[in-house]
């Protein structure tokens, strides 16, 4: 596949909804995409689907922070490195925890696409981190109601609290000692964080993930 074809495939990637529902059995072409269902990651349904959904997001975040520290932006300060390293380690732990919990039901490793991120720019890196962390908080908040196993719900609650800490730390790196550090733009008038359904979260994450993902059974 040449670069033009690959770029076209990525632009046409859809998450969830009707397009995801068109995935049939392995080897059948996905309408309009020209790729096979064998290449897609099927999240599944019920608790497994929700855990795979979280696992996909944690894979994305772990890969992002790993890249940030492998190719540090210009004039990265010691405090930047300490905070970003801590966040990376947390995201890797979350990713590995979910993979272990899922066992044989885990989706495969996803191919990420960070071509839109300038890893040499502190502004670009922190803006992307801010997007990922707040999206993660909203994703866990929205997915909790979809879980039936109370043990999974407890684990998700523990993870989302850490994601919120990450969001606050990144906000402080972007704009120290400002109202942004306490959730400006993300916390409503009732003091509550946002909650998004998988069908709202996945399209926001899709530009950073090259692997087609089917989430047809999740709301």
C-alpha positions in Angstrom: 0.0 0.0 0.0 1.5 3.4 -1.0 1.4 6.5 1.2 -1.7 8.0 -0.6 -3.7 4.8 -0.1 -2.7 4.6 3.6 -3.5 8.2 4.3 -6.9 7.7 2.6 -7.6 4.7 4.7 -6.8 6.5 7.9 -9.0 9.5 7.0 -11.9 7.2 6.3 -11.5 5.3 9.6 -14.8 5.2 11.5 -15.4 4.2 15.1 -18.6 2.6 16.3 -22.0 3.3 14.8 -23.3 2.0 11.6 -19.9 1.8 9.9 -18.5 -0.4 12.6 -21.6 -2.6 12.4 -20.7 -3.5 8.8 -17.8 -5.6 10.0 -18.7 -9.2 9.3 -16.3 -12.2 9.4 -12.6 -12.3 8.9 -11.6 -11.7 5.3 -14.8 -9.8 4.3 -14.1 -6.4 3.0 -15.4 -3.4 4.9 -17.6 -1.3 2.6 -16.0 1.9 1.4 -12.6 1.2 3.1 -11.0 -1.5 1.0 -9.5 -3.2 4.1 -10.3 -6.6 5.5 -12.1 -7.3 8.8 -9.1 -9.3 9.8 -7.2 -6.0 10.3 -9.9 -4.6 12.6 -9.8 -4.8 16.4 -13.2 -5.9 17.7 -13.9 -4.6 21.2 -16.6 -7.0 22.0 -19.7 -6.5 24.1 -20.7 -6.2 27.8 -17.9 -5.8 30.4 -15.3 -7.2 27.9 -16.2 -4.5 25.4 -15.9 -1.8 28.0 -12.6 -3.1 29.3 -11.2 -3.3 25.7 -12.4 0.2 25.1 -10.4 1.4 28.2 -7.5 -0.8 27.1 -7.5 0.9 23.7 -7.3 4.4 25.3 -4.6 3.3 27.7 -2.6 1.9 24.9 -2.8 5.3 23.1 -1.8 7.2 26.2 1.1 4.8 27.1 2.5 5.0 23.6 2.2 8.8 23.6 4.1 9.4 26.8 6.7 6.8 25.9 7.4 8.7 22.7 7.5 12.1 24.5 10.3 10.8 26.8 12.2 9.0 24.0 12.2 12.2 21.9 12.1 15.0 24.5 11.0 18.5 23.4 13.4 21.3 23.3 14.5 22.6 26.7 12.5 20.1 28.7 12.8 21.2 32.3 13.5 18.7 35.2 10.0 19.3 36.5 8.5 18.5 33.1 10.5 15.3 32.9 9.6 14.2 36.4 5.8 14.7 35.8 5.7 13.2 32.3 7.7 10.2 33.5 5.3 9.6 36.3 2.3 9.9 34.0 4.0 7.5 31.5 4.5 4.9 34.2 0.9 5.2 35.4 -0.4 4.8 31.9 1.8 1.7 31.2 0.5 0.2 34.5 -3.1 0.9 33.5 -2.5 -0.6 30.1 -0.9 -3.7 31.5 -3.5 -4.1 34.2 -6.3 -4.1 31.7 -4.5 -6.5 29.3 -4.1 -8.9 32.2 -7.7 -8.6 33.3 -8.9 -9.2 29.7 -6.6 -12.2 29.1 -7.4 -14.0 25.9 -10.2 -11.4 25.2 -7.8 -8.5 24.9 -7.7 -6.7 21.5 -4.2 -6.8 19.9 -1.7 -4.0 20.2 -2.9 -1.0 18.3 -0.9 1.0 15.8 -0.7 4.6 16.8 -0.4 7.7 14.5 1.2 10.7 16.1 2.0 12.5 12.9 -0.1 15.5 14.0 2.0 16.0 17.1 5.2 18.0 17.1 7.3 16.2 19.7 9.9 18.9 19.5 7.4 21.5 20.8 6.5 21.7 24.4 3.3 23.5 23.5 2.2 20.7 21.0 3.1 17.9 23.5 1.3 19.4 26.4 -1.7 20.4 24.4 -2.0 16.8 23.2 -1.5 15.5 26.7 -4.2 17.8 27.9 -6.6 16.5 25.3 -5.8 12.8 26.1 -6.1 13.2 29.9 -9.4 15.1 29.9 -10.8 12.7 27.2 -9.7 9.8 29.4 -11.6 11.2 32.4 -14.7 11.8 30.4 -14.4 8.3 28.9 -14.2 6.5 32.2 -17.0 8.6 33.7 -19.2 7.7 30.8 -18.3 4.0 30.7 -18.8 3.2 34.4 -22.5 2.9 34.0 -21.9 0.2 31.3 -20.1 -2.2 33.7 -22.0 -4.9 35.5 -19.1 -6.5 37.4 -18.6 -4.4 40.6 -14.9 -5.3 40.8 -14.4 -3.8 37.3 -16.3 -0.7 38.4 -14.1 -0.3 41.4 -11.0 -0.6 39.2 -12.3 1.9 36.7 -13.0 4.3 39.6 -9.5 4.0 40.8 -8.1 4.6 37.3 -10.2 7.6 36.5 -9.1 9.3 39.7 -5.5 9.0 38.5 -6.4 10.3 35.1 -7.9 13.3 36.8 -4.7 13.9 38.7 -2.8 13.7 35.4 -5.2 16.2 33.8 -4.5 18.6 36.7 -0.7 18.2 36.5 -0.7 18.8 32.8 -2.9 21.9 33.2 -0.5 23.3 35.8 2.5 22.7 33.4 0.6 24.6 30.7 -0.5 27.5 32.9 0.9 27.4 36.4 -1.1 28.7 39.3 -4.2 29.5 37.2 -7.8 28.6 37.3 -7.1 26.1 34.6 -5.4 23.9 37.2 -8.7 23.3 38.9 -10.6 22.1 35.9 -11.6 25.3 34.0 -13.4 24.2 30.8 -13.9 20.7 32.0 -15.9 21.0 35.3 -19.5 22.2 35.1 -21.4 24.7 37.3 -22.3 21.8 39.7 -18.7 20.9 40.2 -18.9 17.7 38.0 -16.5 16.5 35.4 -17.9 15.6 32.0 -19.0 12.1 31.0 -18.9 10.9 27.4 -20.2 7.7 25.8 -17.8 5.5 23.8 -19.5 6.7 20.5 -18.5 10.3 21.5 -15.0 9.5 22.7 -13.7 7.1 20.0 -14.0 9.6 17.1 -11.9 12.0 19.1 -9.2 9.4 19.6 -9.4 8.0 16.1 -7.0 10.5 14.4 -4.3 9.1 16.7 -4.9 5.4 16.0 -4.3 3.8 12.7 -5.8 0.4 13.5 -9.5 0.1 12.6 -11.6 -0.6 15.7 -15.1 -1.9 15.8 -17.2 -0.7 18.7 -20.6 -1.5 17.3 -22.0 -3.0 20.5 -21.1 -0.1 22.7 -23.4 3.0 23.0 
